[in-house]
Amino acid sequence: MNTTPQNTRAARALSAEDTSVRLQAALAVGSNPDPGLLETLIDRCAVEPDFFVRDMLSWALIRLPTEVTLPRIRRELGSESTQARSQALHLLSKIGDRSTWAWITRDMLHDADDQVARTAWRVAAMLVPEGEKEDLAGELVKQLGRGDRGAQLSLSRALVDLGDVIEPALAEAAERADPAVAAHARATEMLRQDPEAGFDAAIEEAERVNTLGPERAAAAAAAVAAAAVDTEPSESDGSSEAAEPSQTDGSSEAARC
């Protein structure tokens, strides 16, 4: 670090106990980019507990010249700290330099820490060259069924971002004996076909298909849909209209008087 008095004060403010002080300090540093604070910003990203401050630190870092930040971020990818690795991957997504695709290793895609792995999936899907998408899909499907809802949704989104190349790998995964893997694969395929579909609904439908098989699951879904239609009020049923006050009915006016 360039140890000017100004940078020393900035470093002290970035590590203050008060979150608002740290946030203001990160904003000030980002507003006046100084490569002399690179190490301080990287170090704070690795330990900062507050999401909004971390986000501001990331913004301050991407304001620095990439020829300064990228080599340091690359070193941070090998850190023993899970937060440092995750933040380094996140910074690659912010910078968006496709030449950094090669820095995302298989170990990162399979990292034991869910947050690191989720960030790696997202960044890899963003930076992958067109000709590498099929291989990346093959790696990502190995993670199907992993983690909680948030982790599974992250993986599904990363796979869907790869486009149609994921279809064969998902079809193969949907036939596996592991019900969690099969359901996750089917849910991801549903999201691929209809990106607007809700993930929870896709998971429920996929689990129904796994349990009942495609034909019985379709019959069950049709029965549920038919039952829902039967319970809706008929347009010819005047009961609902009777509840609405008539514009010529003076009772409501009387009630207001």
Buried (B, 14 or more C-beta within 10 A) or exposed (E): BEEEEEBEEBBEBBBEEEEEBBBBBBBBBBEEBBBBBBEBBBBBBBEBEEEEBBBBBBBBBBBBEBEEBBEBBEEBBEBEBBBBBBBBBBBBBBBEBEEBBEBBEEEBBBBEEBBBBBBBBBBBBBBBEEEBBBEBBBBBBBBBBBBEEEBBBBBBBBBBBBEEBBBEBBEEBBEBEEEBBBBBBBBBBBBBEEEEBEBEEBBEBBBBBBEBEEEEBBEBBEEEEEEEEEEEEEEEEEEEEEEEEEEEEEEEEEEEE
